[in-house]
Amino acid sequence: MIAKAIDDPVFAVIKFSKGDSSRDKLAACALVHGKPNHGMNQKECDDWCQQFSRCCGAELNRHRSGAQTAIKREMRIICKGKKPHEMVSVAKWEKCLKRDLDATDDNDLELFEVHCDQIVTKATCEM
């Protein structure tokens, strides 16, 4: 239940969990999304969150690691698709992220398309 809740709705809003308070928030979010209408009172919810918060944190880390691996895989494909094989410059990626690309430049349009279609989908785990 925890893995399923984190994989789908929770990862969309929580990417990192550091410390006890954020792990408790993560566990509460996983409980609400994983077992809606769970019928627990506040004390039972608090106990559940305390008991499973570390498990939720570990599952979030596993899921985020999978997303990062998917992004790395896509970046390799992008680099190998260029002739000669080369990395897209950091400056170009920053321009892409800021949506500051030249709409008349075919290379910029292609980069933005790749960013939206391949990278963003992996970053949000819509794999």
N, C-alpha and C positions, 0 to 999 in steps of 0.2 A: 504494500500500500504506500509506503514511504517513497520507494523508488518511482512508482507510477506518478504520484503527486508531484514529486520534484521534476521528473522528466517533462511533464506537460505544463501545468499552469504555474508552478512555483518558480521555475528557472526563468520564466519571462520577467519576473519582478525582483528576484533575489539571486544575485550572482556570487556573492561572497558572504561568509559567516565567520566573524572573528570575535572570540570572547563569548562568555556565557550568555549575556543578554541578547546578543544577535542570534545565537544558536536557539535560545528559547523562542525568539520571534519566528525563526525558521521552522521550528517544530510546530508552533501554533498554526502557522500558515499551511504546513503539510497536513496537519490534522483537519483543518477546515476544508481544504481541497480534497483530501483523500477520503475523508469520512464526513461528508456534509450531513447535517441532521444527526450527528452522532449521539445525541441524547445525554451527554455527560454534563454534570454540574461543573461549576468553576474549579472546585478543588480537584475533581477527577481530571479535568483538562490540564491543570497545573502539574499534577502528578505525572500525567502522560508525557507532557512536554519535558519535564525534568528527566524522566526515565529514557526517553528516546531522542533527546536533543543531540547527543553525540552521534547517534546513528544517522540522524538527518544531516548533520554537518558532513559526515563521511560520504553520504550519498550525493550531496551537493558537490563535493570535491570530485567524486567519480564522474559525475555528469559534466561538470565544467572541463575536466581533463579530456573527456571524449569530444567536447565541442572544440577545444583547442587543437586536438589531433586532427579533426576534420578540416579545420581552417588551414593547418600546415599542409595537409594533403592537397587542398585546393590551390594553395600558393605554389606548391611544386608543379602542379599541372599548368598553372598560368605561366610560370617561368620556363618550363620545358616547351610550351607552345610558341614561345618567341624564337625567332631566328635572327641572330645566334641566341642561345639560351642566356637569359639575363634576368636579374631581379628588377622589379619596378622600383624606381627610386623612392625613398622615404618622402621626399618633397612632393612627388606625384600623388602618393597615397594620402598625404596631408591635404593636398588640394582636393582630392576626391572626397575625403571625409567632410571637408568644409563646403563641398559643392561649389568649388571655385574653379571648375574646369572650363576650358574653352569649348563651347558647343559647336564651333565650326571645325574643330580638330578631330579627325576620325579616331586617332589614338586615344584622345581624352574620352570620347564617347564610348569607345570600346572598353576602356578601363572602368568607367562608371557602370556600364552594363554588367561587367564581370563582378564588380563590387556588389551591386544590388542582387544579382541573380545567384552568385555563388558564395561570396563571403558572408553577407548579412544573413543568408538562410542558415549557414553553419553556426554563426555567432549566436543566433537565437534558437539553435537546435531544432530547426524545422527541417531535419535531414530527411 
